[in-house]
Amino acid sequence: MTRIKLVAASAGLFLGSAGAALAAIVTVQGSYTMQLNKTCLSETGPSTITLYGHASFILSTRVLTIKGFEDAITPANTSAKETSIDITEAYSFSSTGLTLGPSSYHAYYQAITGGVATIVAFGGIDSEGCIETGTLLR
């Protein structure tokens, strides 16, 4: 029984280090279609914001530009509005995370082509305390 546990633990260490090495070479760069869903709670009720548009990640400067639209519903669904957006902010990434401006998220990268993630799913609690989930599709 002890031997099986030791072999399984050794295999996990080997796969873990190989996975980390593979993930370290994955980058987020270029053009993506982006959707971001944000839900916030306040004393008057929940509000939701959905952002969708084009995201351009410039790897050399670590600058992100997002152009598109944002749909917002206020607490208690008292009003809704759509506004165009044009945002520029810093970004960074690691093998398990993505930071957009002041907010950091858990990130999962798939469909790696030439070291670049073509699908990124991310989510977490943003810098304002709201729940955010999003996808990037290249």
Buried (B, 14 or more C-beta within 10 A) or exposed (E): EEEEEEEEEEEEEEEEEEEEEEBEEBBBBBEBEBBBBBBBEEEEEBBBBBBBBEBBBEEEEBEBBBBBEBEBBBBEEEEEEEEEEEBEBEBEBEBEEBBBBEBBBEBEBEEBEEEBBBBBBBBBEBEEEBBBBBBBBB
